[in-house]
């Protein structure tokens, strides 16, 4: 299979609005003429008053939904019992209603909306559970037979990429109907994975909350008189140079500039510097890019200057998150890389429900080559994708649009569980706001999704640098052939 260029962007993670164009006045019109007022006519009896005519707004035109005559529309999923757009399979799948448990109502509303959509189109929605390890095989077997295993499938981004590269899922941004507007549709469902301009799936219109970033020990920052990264971020001054200065200022004695998941962070810094872990044109490792090299050298500088706090030298790989995430709890590092903000919440619980410091959170700083302000997330959301060979894909997209417009949409925006979860541990609402805003300004990269050049690859690079075993160029060259072969296999090119 001929490789095709892949570029994955997390689409704009916010709601898109239609542009309204106002018509200007006719500046070339002749000025109005004026005449002297005439005397009002005299009347001898009462006059009738005429009520001004009433105007009513025309009712919006309701679309005529096609009658599909009881057609069965199959929704495949690798999940255990619920799908993004159709909810639980039946009433037995609902969560038992209890106080302060919104899940029951979420499932109920989705299920009721599913029944509404079935009536609108005269269809029967049939959920199909697929074990995660069998998805690609089942899709491929059906494709070879000229069939579609299901009509729509809910699966993770790695599966979507593999399925698309092998011709099993179709781009959906070219689908539509005469009375639909793709930009309006996006108020209810956002584009998911995007490959070279092709939208391969749809996701719920909410920002990603469980993001990677940098926790800040405000006590250490204040003790050393270092700039507060939160203030720098708010002023647009949160850069690599600013982070470098803070790490240098706060590394002294028993204190260190940074701790945590160094390998995970390296991947983020590569992508946030407008580089790629996997080159989207060649589908090979992208570490030869000068912008990627700059990010790796930034982390080499962290190790060479002793700014990094290693918590457990006895660990098999003492530069990874598992060995170093607890070090932040000791209150001895100013900054802390975390592989998802859930990590710090788990540490808080392990420490007895609170962290022994005043803390805050900021996104990773963008690199000197960054032109978009986009940061990086490790994995994208699961997507709803349309299968190649499915009957009437335009109507399937229409069905998806109606399913995503379930009545709980407003509830989810205002009371979404991710926000409540963040508020449970975040010290202030500003932190929650940074999480939300950062969630709409992210890119994804194929590297971690493939598992071929993910955290392990970068952790081992850091170990080689830390132990003076290899240079960056030597490490990349040593692994180039086997990693590129593994990528070709993953993309179905070999």
C-alpha positions in Angstrom: 0.0 0.0 0.0 1.3 3.3 -1.0 2.0 5.5 2.0 -0.1 8.6 2.2 0.7 11.7 4.1 -0.7 11.7 7.6 -1.1 14.8 9.7 -3.0 14.5 12.9 -4.3 17.5 14.5 -6.5 17.7 17.4 -9.1 19.8 15.7 -10.1 23.0 17.1 -11.0 21.8 20.7 -13.9 24.7 21.0 -17.4 25.4 19.4 -17.3 27.0 15.9 -19.8 29.8 15.1 -21.2 31.0 11.8 -19.9 34.3 10.5 -22.6 36.9 10.1 -22.0 39.4 7.4 -23.9 42.6 7.7 -24.9 44.6 4.7 -23.7 48.2 4.6 -25.9 51.2 3.8 -26.1 52.6 0.3 -23.8 55.6 0.6 -24.5 56.7 -3.0 -28.3 57.2 -2.5 -29.7 60.7 -3.1 -30.5 62.6 0.1 -34.2 62.7 0.9 -36.2 65.7 -0.1 -38.3 67.6 2.4 -41.5 69.6 1.9 -43.4 72.0 4.2 -45.9 70.3 6.4 -49.6 70.6 5.4 -52.4 71.4 7.8 -54.1 68.4 9.3 -57.7 67.9 8.0 -60.5 68.8 10.4 -62.8 66.0 11.5 -66.4 66.3 12.8 -66.7 62.8 14.4 -64.8 60.1 16.1 -62.1 58.4 14.1 -61.2 54.7 14.0 -57.7 53.7 14.9 -56.1 50.9 12.9 -53.9 48.5 14.8 -50.5 48.0 13.2 -50.2 44.8 11.3 -48.7 42.0 13.4 -45.7 40.1 12.0 -44.7 36.6 13.1 -41.4 34.9 12.5 -41.7 32.0 10.1 -41.4 28.7 11.7 -38.1 27.0 11.0 -38.3 24.5 8.2 -38.1 21.0 9.6 -36.0 18.6 7.5 -37.8 15.6 6.0 -36.1 12.6 7.4 -35.8 9.7 5.0 -37.9 6.6 5.8 -35.4 3.7 5.9 -38.2 1.1 6.2 -37.0 -0.5 9.4 -33.3 -0.8 8.3 -30.9 -2.2 10.9 -28.0 0.2 11.5 -25.2 -1.6 13.2 -23.0 0.3 15.7 -19.8 -1.5 16.6 -17.8 -0.7 19.7 -14.7 -1.9 21.6 -16.2 -0.5 24.8 -17.9 -2.8 27.3 -21.4 -1.5 27.5 -21.9 2.0 26.2 -21.3 4.1 23.1 -20.6 7.8 22.8 -23.8 8.7 20.9 -26.3 5.9 21.7 -25.6 5.3 25.4 -26.3 2.0 27.1 -27.8 -0.8 25.1 -31.1 -0.9 27.0 -32.8 0.0 30.2 -31.0 -2.8 32.1 -27.7 -1.0 31.3 -28.6 2.2 33.1 -26.8 3.0 36.3 -29.1 2.8 39.3 -30.3 6.3 40.2 -28.9 7.5 43.4 -28.3 11.0 44.9 -25.5 12.9 43.2 -25.1 10.3 40.4 -25.6 12.0 37.1 -24.6 8.9 35.1 -28.1 7.4 35.4 -29.6 10.5 33.8 -26.9 10.7 31.1 -27.6 7.1 30.1 -31.4 7.6 30.3 -31.3 10.7 28.1 -29.1 9.0 25.5 -31.2 5.9 25.4 -34.4 8.0 25.0 -32.7 10.1 22.3 -31.7 6.9 20.5 -35.4 5.8 20.5 -36.3 9.3 19.1 -33.7 8.8 16.2 -35.0 5.3 15.5 -38.5 6.8 15.0 -37.2 9.7 12.9 -35.5 7.5 10.4 -37.6 4.4 10.9 -34.5 2.3 11.7 -33.4 -0.2 14.3 -30.0 0.6 16.0 -28.2 -2.7 16.7 -25.1 -2.4 19.1 -22.3 -4.9 18.2 -19.6 -5.5 20.8 -16.2 -6.3 19.4 -13.2 -7.3 21.5 -10.5 -4.6 21.1 -7.9 -7.1 19.8 -10.2 -8.3 17.1 -11.4 -5.0 15.6 -9.0 -4.7 12.8 -9.1 -8.3 11.9 -12.9 -8.4 11.7 -13.1 -5.2 9.7 -10.4 -6.5 7.3 -12.1 -9.9 6.7 -15.4 -8.2 5.9 -13.7 -5.7 3.6 -12.0 -8.4 1.6 -15.4 -10.0 1.1 -16.8 -6.7 -0.2 -18.9 -6.1 2.9 -19.1 -3.7 5.9 -18.8 -5.5 9.2 -20.8 -2.7 10.8 -22.1 0.6 9.6 -20.6 2.9 12.3 -17.8 2.0 14.8 -16.7 3.6 18.1 -12.9 2.9 18.6 -9.7 4.4 19.8 -7.4 6.6 17.7 -4.8 3.9 17.1 -7.5 1.6 15.7 -8.9 4.5 13.6 -5.5 5.2 12.1 -4.8 1.5 11.3 -8.3 1.1 9.8 -7.9 4.2 7.6 -4.5 3.2 6.3 -5.9 -0.1 5.3 -9.1 1.4 3.7 -11.6 0.3 6.2 -13.0 3.7 7.4 -13.9 6.6 5.2 -13.4 10.3 5.5 -16.6 12.0 6.6 -16.0 15.7 5.9 -17.1 15.3 2.3 -20.3 13.7 3.3 -23.5 15.6 3.8 -26.9 16.5 2.5 -28.2 19.6 0.7 -29.7 21.1 3.8 -26.9 20.4 6.2 -24.1 22.7 7.2 -20.9 21.1 8.4 -20.0 24.1 10.6 -23.3 24.0 12.3 -23.0 20.3 12.8 -19.8 20.9 14.7 -21.7 22.6 17.5 -22.9 19.1 18.4 -20.0 16.9 17.4 -16.4 17.8 16.8 -14.1 16.4 14.2 -11.9 13.7 15.8 -8.8 12.4 14.1 -7.8 14.3 11.0 -5.5 12.7 8.4 -4.1 15.0 5.7 -7.4 17.0 5.8 -9.7 14.0 6.0 -11.8 13.8 9.1 -11.9 10.2 10.1 -14.2 10.3 13.2 -16.4 12.4 15.4 -16.1 13.1 19.1 -18.2 14.7 21.8 -17.9 18.6 21.8 -16.0 18.9 25.0 -12.3 19.8 25.8 -9.9 17.1 26.9 -9.3 17.5 30.7 -6.9 14.7 31.6 -4.0 16.4 30.0 -0.3 16.4 30.5 1.4 19.5 31.8 3.6 20.8 34.5 2.7 21.1 38.2 4.2 24.0 40.1 5.3 23.9 43.8 4.5 27.4 44.7 6.3 27.1 48.0 9.7 26.3 46.4 9.1 29.0 43.7 8.5 31.6 46.4 11.4 30.4 48.6 13.9 30.9 45.8 12.3 34.1 44.5 11.8 32.5 41.1 9.2 33.7 38.6 5.8 32.0 38.9 5.1 29.9 35.8 1.4 30.7 36.1 2.1 34.4 35.9 4.4 33.8 32.9 1.8 31.7 31.2 -0.9 34.4 31.7 1.4 37.0 30.2 2.4 34.8 27.2 5.9 34.5 28.5 6.0 30.8 29.4 8.8 29.7 27.2 11.7 27.2 27.2 14.1 29.9 28.3 11.8 30.9 31.2 11.6 27.3 32.3 15.3 26.9 32.0 15.9 30.0 34.3 13.5 28.6 36.9 15.1 25.2 37.0 18.6 26.8 37.4 17.4 29.1 40.2 15.7 26.4 42.2 18.3 23.6 42.0 20.3 24.0 45.2 21.2 21.5 48.0 18.3 19.2 48.6 16.1 21.1 46.0 15.7 20.5 42.3 14.3 22.3 39.4 12.1 19.5 38.0 11.0 15.9 38.6 8.5 13.5 37.1 7.9 11.7 33.8 10.8 12.9 31.7 10.3 10.6 28.7 6.6 11.5 28.4 7.5 15.2 28.6 10.1 14.9 25.9 7.5 13.7 23.4 5.3 16.7 24.3 8.2 19.2 23.8 9.0 17.7 20.4 5.5 18.2 19.1 5.1 21.6 20.8 8.1 22.7 18.8 6.4 22.1 15.5 8.2 18.8 15.0 7.0 15.2 14.7 7.7 11.9 16.4 6.6 10.2 13.3 7.2 12.1 10.0 3.7 12.4 8.4 5.2 12.3 4.9 7.6 9.4 5.1 5.9 7.5 8.0 9.4 7.1 9.5 10.8 8.4 12.8 10.9 12.2 12.7 13.8 12.8 15.1 16.1 14.1 12.4 14.1 17.3 12.2 16.1 20.2 13.6 13.1 21.3 15.8 12.9 17.7 17.2 16.6 17.7 17.9 16.3 21.1 19.7 13.7 19.5 22.1 15.8 16.5 22.8 18.8 18.7 23.5 16.7 20.7 25.9 16.2 17.5 28.0 19.9 16.6 27.6 20.6 20.0 29.2 18.3 19.3 32.1 20.2 16.1 32.9 23.7 17.6 32.3 23.0 20.5 34.7 21.6 18.3 37.5 18.3 20.1 37.5 16.3 16.8 37.5 15.5 15.0 40.7 15.8 11.2 40.5 13.7 9.7 43.3 14.6 6.0 43.0 17.9 4.9 41.5 16.9 1.3 42.2 14.1 1.3 39.7 14.6 -0.5 36.4 14.4 2.8 34.6 14.8 5.5 37.1 14.0 8.3 34.7 10.4 7.2 34.1 7.2 8.4 35.7 6.8 5.4 38.0 10.1 6.1 39.7 9.8 9.8 39.9 6.2 10.9 40.2 6.2 10.5 44.0 9.2 12.8 44.3 7.0 15.8 44.0 5.2 14.8 47.2 8.5 15.3 49.0 8.2 19.0 48.3 11.8 19.2 46.9 11.2 20.1 43.2 9.9 23.3 41.9 8.3 21.8 38.7 6.9 18.4 38.0 6.2 16.6 34.7 3.0 14.5 35.0 1.7 11.9 32.5 -1.9 13.3 32.8 -3.2 15.4 35.7 -4.9 12.3 37.1 -1.4 11.2 38.3 -1.1 14.1 40.7 -4.6 13.5 42.0 -3.6 9.9 42.7 -0.5 11.1 44.6 -2.7 13.5 46.6 -4.9 10.6 47.7 -1.9 8.5 48.5 -0.5 11.3 50.6 -3.6 11.3 52.8 -5.9 13.5 50.8 -3.7 16.5 50.4 -0.3 17.5 48.9 2.3 18.9 51.4 2.6 22.2 49.4 0.7 25.0 47.7 0.6 24.0 44.0 -0.7 25.1 40.6 -0.6 23.8 37.1 0.4 25.1 33.6 0.6 23.6 30.2 3.9 22.7 28.7 5.7 25.8 27.3 5.8 26.0 23.5 9.1 25.7 21.8 11.1 28.4 19.9 10.0 26.9 16.6 6.3 26.9 17.5 4.1 29.0 15.2 0.7 27.9 16.3 0.7 28.0 20.1 -0.5 24.4 20.0 0.6 22.0 22.7 0.5 18.2 22.7 -1.7 15.4 24.1 -0.6 11.8 24.4 -3.8 10.2 23.0 -7.0 11.4 21.4 -10.5 10.4 22.3 -12.3 7.4 20.9 -14.0 8.3 17.6 -17.3 7.4 15.9 -16.2 6.5 12.3 -18.2 5.3 9.2 -17.1 2.1 7.6 -16.2 1.8 3.9 -18.9 -0.1 2.1 -21.7 0.9 4.5 -24.9 1.7 2.7 -25.9 5.4 2.3 -22.9 7.0 4.3 -24.5 10.4 3.9 -27.5 9.3 5.8 -25.4 7.6 8.4 -23.7 10.9 9.1 -27.2 12.5 9.4 -28.1 9.8 11.9 -24.9 10.5 13.9 -25.7 14.2 13.9 -29.2 13.5 15.4 -27.7 11.1 18.0 -25.1 13.7 19.1 -27.9 16.2 19.6 -29.3 14.3 22.6 -31.2 16.5 25.1 -28.4 16.3 27.7 -26.0 18.4 25.6 -26.5 21.6 27.6 -26.3 19.7 30.8 -23.0 18.1 29.8 -21.5 21.4 28.8 -22.5 23.1 32.1 -22.0 20.2 34.5 -19.7 17.8 32.7 -18.1 15.3 34.9 -14.6 16.3 33.8 -15.0 19.8 35.2 -16.4 18.5 38.5 -13.5 16.0 38.7 -10.9 18.8 38.1 -12.6 21.0 40.8 -12.3 18.2 43.3 -8.5 18.6 43.4 -7.7 21.9 41.7 -7.0 24.7 44.2 -8.7 27.4 42.2 -11.1 27.9 39.3 -8.4 29.5 37.2 -6.5 26.2 37.1 -9.7 24.5 35.8 -10.0 27.2 33.2 -6.4 26.6 32.0 -7.2 22.9 31.6 -10.3 23.6 29.6 -8.7 26.2 27.3 -5.6 24.0 26.8 -7.9 21.2 25.8 -9.1 23.2 22.8 -5.6 23.9 21.6 -3.9 20.6 21.2 -2.2 18.5 18.5 -1.7 14.7 18.5 1.2 12.8 17.0 1.2 9.3 15.5 4.2 8.2 17.5 2.6 7.3 20.9 -0.5 6.1 19.1 1.5 3.4 17.3 3.3 2.3 20.4 6.4 2.0 18.2 8.2 5.2 19.2 6.4 6.1 22.5 7.5 6.7 26.0 9.7 3.6 26.2 11.8 4.8 23.2 12.3 8.2 24.7 12.9 6.9 28.2 15.7 4.7 26.9 17.2 7.7 25.0 17.3 9.7 28.3 19.0 6.8 30.1 21.6 6.6 27.3 22.3 10.3 27.7 22.3 10.2 31.5 24.8 7.4 31.6 26.9 8.8 28.8 26.4 5.7 26.7 25.3 7.4 23.4 24.8 10.7 21.9 21.4 11.7 20.5 22.5 11.1 16.9 24.0 7.7 17.8 20.8 6.6 19.6 18.6 7.6 16.7 20.8 6.0 14.1 21.1 2.8 16.2 17.3 2.3 16.3 16.4 3.8 12.9 16.1 0.6 10.9 14.1 -1.5 13.4 11.8 1.4 14.4 11.1 2.3 10.7 10.3 -1.3 9.9 8.0 -1.5 12.9 6.2 1.6 11.7 5.7 0.3 8.2 4.2 -2.9 9.7 1.9 -0.8 11.9 0.7 1.2 8.9 0.1 -1.9 6.9 2.9 -1.1 4.4 4.7 -4.4 4.9 
